[in-house]
Amino acid sequence: MDGMHDLGGRQGFGRVRHRPAAPTFHADWEKRANALFSLAVRHRLFNMDEYRHAIERMEPRHYLAASYYERTLTSIATLLVEKGVLTHAQLETLAGGSVPLALPSAAGRTNVAGREAFVRDERVRVRGEHVPGHVRLPAYVRGKTGTVVGKSPAYPFPDAHAHGVAASPEPTYDVRFDARELWPNAAEAAFVHVGIFESYLERAP
Amino acid sequence: MTTENTGERTVASLEQRVAALESVLEARGLRAREFAEEFRHVAEEKWVPENGARVVARAWTDPEFRARLLANGRQAVAELGIEMPPHHGHLVALENTPKVHNVICCTLCSCTAFTVIGLPPDWYKDLEYRARVVRESRTVLKEMGLDLPSDVEIRVWDTTADTRYMVLPERPPHTAGWAVERLAALITKDGMIGVARI
């Protein structure tokens, strides 16, 4: 989905609030939230792709205003309710107040038929697809052409795995793009590399 | 407090939401509170940048290890007893040179090789870094205190899948003859993300 989470290249943001040796956590509840997510995944209450997608499905104003660990909590709460572990009303009673959840999911999809394997140095193009469900592709490379510089082992296909759809695992390719082709006349010189699932790619014409 | 009034019912605070979710998992027989204790320990003691620092220092001093690290990062860090979670199937070490500077990010969320370089810092997960570093890397790095010469090529790596990256910084010239432990003490998480030089 073309969600609010897909931030790469969006303009209007200010300086990074960087300090050397910056902390990961600011409060103890954040560690407990992170622990809950890890425990739930370990016990297969949900998988990593479902977890990511439930964050992406947060109402956009909620997504932008929430801290990182509030997004974690919202995803866990949403998935537990969607999977029938408890009802939203039961969760709100336990929490002693309202608990905002993410919005419902669109359908997932399986691997793209007729996908091809690629080798290092090959020119590839990112398919110009708009996927309604979970997709692990930043929109800034959609339809763009780049060069394969690496290949990973096969992983569960996120577009399927986030939705309980059957699919084959597939590799990802590290693809190198020229930033000035991604944002013509509107980016600083650099090479930007993106890890891209095989189904998202086609041979460059 | 983050409690706000929606006009209908007060939004539960983040602490209340955590406690509620903990009790849901406890009710299913998962020891959420005990696991939180264990998690605190692992996050603070085990997933620390000192792991990656040992990897970098070894690569600086042992050319054969460096070659193995560049060929198969996951296997090379395992030699030093550093584990990666099963879903991090692949670790790519990105070698900085006098003319090439690498920097990592995750524009979609917060993915990092956290067992190697440590859990990501707050700013790495903020909207600003995620939005800007792919499009205006030189300016962002400069704002963060790393002013690269104009003839240095910048390579940004967006961690959008399950391959994980770490930057192998350049060894500072004044460290010739230093022992591995002394070198490791120089290496920071920011250096392995690529927003600082060592």
Interface residues (C-beta under 8 A of the other chain):
Chain A: H5 D6 L7 G8 G9 R10 Q11 F13 G14 R15 V16 R17 H18 R19 P20 A21 A22 P23 T24 F25 H26 W29 K31 R32 A33 N34 A35 L36 S38 L39 A40 H43 L45 M48 R52 I55 L64 Y68 Y69 E70 L73 I76 A77 L80 V85 L86 L91 E92 L94 A95 G96 G97 S98 V99 P100 R136 L137 P138 Y140 G150 S152 P153 Y155 T172 D174 R176 A179 L182 W183 A186 A187 E188 A189 A190 F191 V192 H193 V194 G195 I196 F197
Chain B: T2 T3 T6 E8 R9 T10 V11 A12 S13 L14 E15 Q16 R17 V18 A19 A20 L21 E22 S23 V24 L25 R28 L30 A32 F35 A36 E38 F39 R40 A43 H87 G89 H90 V92 T107 L108 C109 S110 G118 L119 P120 P121 D122 W123 K125 D126 L127 E128 Y129 R130 A131 R132 V133 V134 R135 E136 S137 R138 T139 V140 E143 M144 G145 E153 I154 R155 V156 W157 D158 T159 T160 A161 D162 T163 T188 K189 D190 V195 A196
